[in-house]
Amino acid sequence: MGRAAGYSEAYVSRVESGQITCSEKFAEGCDLAFGTNGLFAGLRKRMLEADSPNWFIPYLEGEQKADHIEDYSTCAIMGLLQTEEYARAIFRAGFPSARDDVIQGKVDARLVRRKVIERENPPTLWLILHEACLRTVVGGPTVMAEQLDCLITAAQYPHIDIQVITYAAGAAAAHVGPFTLLLFESSPTLYYADGPQGGRMYEKEKLVAEAVRHYDRLRANALAPDDSLTLLKALHKEYTS
């Protein structure tokens, strides 16, 4: 199998024993070698989804299909733009007694989401970050520096806009919690909100319209994208000094 898929026997052994999650390329290589028409890729996708809670699956499906994504993050960076070590620190804090392999599974599932914005013809992404996201030290200064570097790079992509809403915005940023809007060309906008007991997707027109108004107000009170990039670079310098 390893030779057919282009991987070493040692790698295949680690996959078969459950030590690691196979890569997307490995799964595609197996499908090509055995003529299974996406079977291995599909199994890998379902396995990674198993590392996400059931209530989050509808959001993941919507995220894959959205033409435009708007997100407001208040205390942690949006999952789509999290680095591996930042995500690991987040999951370790949330599941302190979990085994390392369980945490790794969750991290892998989160990193797979990056494919959404890295693929050909990706959705446009508008991200508003509360300053608290950037000043909350997750995983230590080195991890934060890497995370800031990721955001700085992303902010320069043509399909990604990042704005920071600072502490100085006051109540304008404090009246609403984190949420995401998924916009589609041929279907209604969806509104997703996170909470202590899990997240929920909303389709009701009235609720979605209210969330859109909240986002517009946040955008109006946030720094312009260029000024936000300047702040990201300044904070990156703080974490590396």
N, C-alpha and C positions, 0 to 999 in steps of 0.2 A: 504493500500500500504506500509506504513512504517513497519508494522509487517512482511509482506511478504519479504521485501527487507532487513530487519534487522536494520531499523533505527527508531528513535522516531517520534511521530506525530508532534512534534515541528519542527524537521528537515524537514519533508515532507512539512509542512506548509510554511516554509521559501523558499523552492524550488518552490512550486506552486505559491507563491506570487512574485517570481522573486527577492527576497532579496539576495539569494546566487545562485551560479552555483552548480548543483549537482556534487558529486564526481563520479569518474569512477566506483568505487565499487558500489555505489548506482544504477547507470545506469545498470550495469551488474546484480545486484540483482533483479531489476525490470524485466529484460529480462528473468532471470531464473524463477522468480515467475509467470510470465504471459505467458511464452513460446513464446516470441515474436522474438526469433532468431536474436538478435542484433539490434532490432529496437530502443530501448532506447539509447544504446551505440552509434548508428549511429546519432541519433538526437543530442545527447550531442556533438559529434565530429563536426557536422555542425554548432551548436550554437557557439562553441569555435572558429571555423574558421571565423565566422562572426565578431569576434573581431580582425581579421587580415585583412589588406587591400588586395584587389583583386590581386594586382601585386605580393603579397608575397605568395599566395597559391601554385603556381608551385614550389617554393622553398621548402615549407613545405612538399609537396608530395615527392619531390626528397630526402629530408632529411630523410624521413621515410624509403625509399627504399635503400639508399646508403650503400655500404659495407665499405667505408672508407671516412672520411670527413677531409679536410684540411682547416683551417681558419686562416686568418690574420686579427687581430683587432687592430685598431689604437687609438681610443679614448674611446671606451666602450667595456666591456667584451662581448664576444659572447653570444647570447641569450640562447644557450643550457646550459651554466654554470652560468647563473645569479641567484642570490638568490631572494627571493620574494621582500624584501625591496629595493634591488638595482634596480630591474625591476620597482618597483613602482615609485622610484625617477626618473628614466629615462622617464617613460611615463608621469609623472606629469610635468616634464620640457618640454616635447614635446607637451602636451595638457593642458596648464595651466588653461583653463576655463572649462574643462570637469568635469562632475559630478563624485563623488567618485565611484559610481557603474560602470560607464563606464571604469574608470581606473582599477577597480578591474577585470572587464571582460578581459581587455587586459593583466593584470598580470596573471590571470588564464590560458589564452591561451598560454602565454609564459612558464609557469611552466609545462604545459602538455608536452611541447617539451622535457623535461628532461627524459621522458619515453624512448626516443630513445636510450639514453646511459645507462639507468638503466635496460633495458629489458634483457631477456636471449638472448645470441648470439648478442650482440650490435655491431654496426659498430666500427671500430677503429677510433679514433679522434686524429688529430695532430693540436695543437693550438699554433700559434705564436702570442704573445701579445707584442705590443709596450709598452715600459715602461710608456708612457703617460697614458695608460689604468689603470695602477696601482697607479699612483700618482694623477690622477684627482679625487678629493674627491666628490663622488656621494652619496648624502643622509647623509653625515656626517661621522665622524671617526668610529662610532659604526657599521654603515652599511658597511663601507669599510672593517673593521676588519672581519665581518661575511663573506663578499664576498671573501676576501683573504683566509680565513679558508676553504671555499668551494673549491677554486682552489688548495690549498695545499692537500686537501683530494683527489680531482680528479686526481692530478698529480701522485698519488701513485697507481692508478688503472692500471692493466696490459694493458688495451686497450686504455689508454689515455696518450699522451705525450704533455707536455707543455714546450715551450721555450719562453724566454723573449728576445726581441731585445732592447738593451738599447739606451739611448740618444747618447752614445759614438759611436754607429754605423754610426751616421751622415746621409749622403745622401743615404746610402744603404737602410735605412728604410724610407726615405722621398720621394722616387721617385714614390711610388705607394700607392693608397688608400686601404681601407679594401675590402677584397673579400673572397669568399669561393669556394672550389673545391669539387664537389660531385663525387666520383668514384664508379663504379659498376663493378661487375665481368663479366656481360654479355651484357653491353651496354656502349656507349661512355661516357666519363667524361663530366660533366656539370660545367660551370663556372658562378658564381653569383656575381654580384657587386652591392653595395648599392650606392645611390646618394641622393641629396636633394629632388628630386621629386619622389623618390621610387627606388626600386631595379629592376634588370633585369637579366634574365637567358640567357646565351649564349651557343650555341651548335656548332658553326662553329669551325672546326678543327684548323684553324690558330689562332683564338682568344684564344681557350682553351690551345693550345701549348704555346702561349706567357705567359698566366697566370701561367702555370706550371713552366716555366723558372723563372718568377718573384718569385714564391714561393721557388724554389730551392735556389735562391740567398739570399732570406730573411733567410731561414733556415741556410745557410752557415755563415751568419753574426750574428746570434742570439747566446745567451749563450747556452751551452749544457744543456740538461734536468736537470741534477743534480745541476749544478750551478744556473739554473733558479729557482729550488725549494729552494735553499739557499736564493736567493734574495726574493722570495715570503715570506719566513718565517721572514726575516729581516724587510720587509715592514709591515707584520702583527704585529710585535713587536712594530713598530713605531706607528701604529694606536691604539694600546692598552695601550701605555705608557702615 
